[in-house]
Amino acid sequence: MLIFEQVYPLNNHLKDLKKQKKSIGFVATMGALHSGHISLVRQAKARNSIVVVSIFVNPTQFNKQDDLIKYPRNTERDKELLKEVDCDIVFIPTVEEMYPNKVEPENIDLNGLDLNMEGSFRSNHFDGVATVVKRFFEIINPDQAYFGLKDFQQYLIVKHISKVLNLGPEVVGLEIERNEKGLALSSRNQRLSVSEQNEALMIYKSIAWAKENYKHFSPSEIKKKIHLDFEKSNLKLEYVEICDPHSLKEISQWSDFKEARIFIAANHGKVRLIDNDRLF
Ligand code: AMP
């Protein structure tokens, strides 16, 4: 497994591999790796001859300094986990390598996909995501880039910018990995005790309930019930939304849409968790 910290050596190495007609798969991460990340790497390995994983806690996508500082970091363990799954290349750049001029997001048109949910609760979050992903795509020039559906809005936005800016890679969305009880794996789970993680299952249970029962209720009734359930819990609900999975438009009547997805964000103390799933 090769480790690069600088853009130019990595870029040159990848150009050589491209000349040898190797297909390049890319997985972007912020480190503190868990089985969710590793499942993306495994699936990339199955589809590409070379897999590049980046580990970079991107400052421009954090709107709260405290969240950026407290974001878990464990690079040595991350490298070991990646070696175990035969990752070919790890890219661990510094902030200066990624942002040689200004540590600021670019102004990229996100076609309104950033207006609700994560976009409205984390201002400029997706400008930062789009900026860093664009830079990674330019440096790595992958054939495929794999993103987890756990961050569904991010996946849609990356797919959109890759297409409209003609960045090159096919953007592939991969299923959410969960623990044995259903909690979506997240680097932020490390900041929760076992009993807090069990309480956080409330998010998954609400989604599972909606999946099973949506036919008997309107979207607003589903959302109201989930709001009431959270009021009785230790978690603070930030939003529950039911949206079209292509435009992210809010669904107020099932019959107006062919597909629907439910999205939840909630805080357990200072730890912010998100999850989502397809209703139909
Ligand atoms: P992060 O390190 O949180 O930025 O995540 C890096 C990539 O891993 C993103 O594409 C995430 O959507 C994906 N990811 C994170 N958690 C999971 C999970 N539980 N299942 C599947 N993919 C995930």
Residues whose N, C-alpha, C, O or C-beta is under 5 A from the ligand:
A	BS01	AMP	A28 T29 M30 G31 G36 H37 Y146 F147 G148 L149 K150 D151 L174 E175 I176 E177 A184 L185 S186
